Amino acid sequence: MKVGIPKEIKNHEYRVGAIPAGVQALVERGHEVVVQTGAGVKVGFTDDAYAKAGATIVGSAQEAFDAGLVVKVKELQPSEYGLVHRDQILFAYLHLAPDPPLLEAILKSGVSGIAYETVDRDGRLPLLAPMSRVAGRLSVQFAAWALQMANGGSGVLLSGVGGVPPAKVVVIGPGEVGSNAAQIAVGLGADVMVLGRHPDRLARLDQIYRGRLKTCFSEPMAIAEHVAAADVVVSGVLIPGKLAPKLISHELLRQMRPGSVLVDVAIDQGGIAETSRPTSHSDPIYVEEGVVHYCVPNMPSAVARTATLALTHATYPYMLELADKGLSALDDDPGLAMGLEVHKGEVTHRGLAEDVNKPYRPYP
């Protein structure tokens, strides 16, 4: 199969869908690989490195998308809508639920879209997890920056200082994002509360941190109480393939101290606050209801070298499966099949179909 690796064009997106080691593995299995010039250069992988691995370097996105399998990182951008087509596999983060124009374009194209974020392995999300860990750790770093008064923040130091208490950090969701955010916040000395609906995950955090953080079952009254008192709220809520639930209202935000910070890592799926809207690395924050919002959808690109390595290590075996077998790989791997969200103009993921009010058509 011909495999295309285009250069990412989302704002400050420097990750790349495959590294030279992955290209070499594809070529050794008899596949043709084309890589758009400069696709990996920002994260340390030159065109020459890809060429030595066996890839053909092409000058345009059009040439990189001219392949049976296109391996990307982020969802299609408007200028890329016309580059995908029927009888082609797109393997990337898709994030279709919160973006109607993207969904309509990808359905019109007829491309088979396999979303990293819904590929399943024994109830886990192996292709989302690496970036969730990175985003969770970054969320606290960005929150500390947003709390600075020059950024509209309240001027609270996460760790506090002798005689002055630390910041109150509330993490909603104890999954990959939330547990990693909690780890960094605890390490910095913040006063950390984790809200969640899975008692086993909360118990696990309690066992690990032995009193250095607090946990609470997540229900509306608890969310209202703890969010209102927080200096920082980090959202780690995820329902695979579906829009994030709106857990934080305008009214609740108004109860927070002015200059408090919301880092909405769930923004890829629409965000958990009524006020959340996507921002970018170029313009990452805005203030609404007195709260500083950080809502960058591609947070891991801030540390793109680390993020690329973590992501491609996870996607590598699935990329090889798809190159070797095409869509037949879905028959052999039910977890990979759960990643198929669109196919030949139909929505093939039940959760997505429910959220966007489209007919659900199971594959095949």
Number of C-alpha atoms within 10 A of each C-alpha: 18 18 26 29 31 29 23 23 17 18 16 15 21 25 31 29 27 27 24 21 15 20 27 19 16 24 17 12 13 13 19 18 25 26 29 24 21 19 25 27 16 14 20 11 17 17 21 15 17 26 17 13 20 21 25 19 20 18 14 13 21 16 17 25 27 19 23 20 23 25 24 23 26 22 21 25 13 12 9 14 18 15 16 25 21 16 16 22 25 27 25 22 22 27 26 26 21 19 14 11 12 19 21 13 18 27 20 17 20 19 22 27 25 24 27 28 21 27 24 20 14 7 8 13 19 19 26 21 19 22 23 24 21 23 28 29 22 22 31 24 16 16 25 20 17 28 25 16 12 10 15 20 24 20 17 21 19 25 19 16 10 7 6 10 15 19 23 24 29 30 30 28 23 26 20 23 29 27 24 23 31 29 18 17 28 19 11 17 19 23 22 24 23 26 24 23 14 13 14 11 16 22 12 13 21 16 11 12 13 10 10 16 20 16 20 17 16 17 12 10 8 13 19 19 12 21 25 21 16 22 29 31 27 28 28 30 25 21 12 19 25 22 24 22 16 13 17 19 13 12 12 17 23 14 17 21 17 18 25 30 31 30 27 26 28 25 26 25 23 25 28 26 22 16 16 21 18 18 18 17 18 9 11 16 22 17 18 15 17 19 26 24 29 29 26 24 26 25 26 25 24 17 16 21 18 15 23 24 17 17 22 22 16 17 20 19 13 18 21 18 17 20 23 16 13 16 20 12 17 19 13 12 14 13 19 22 23 22 27 25 28 28 25 18 18 21 25 25 24 17 18 23 20 16 14 17 9 13 14 17 16 14 16 9
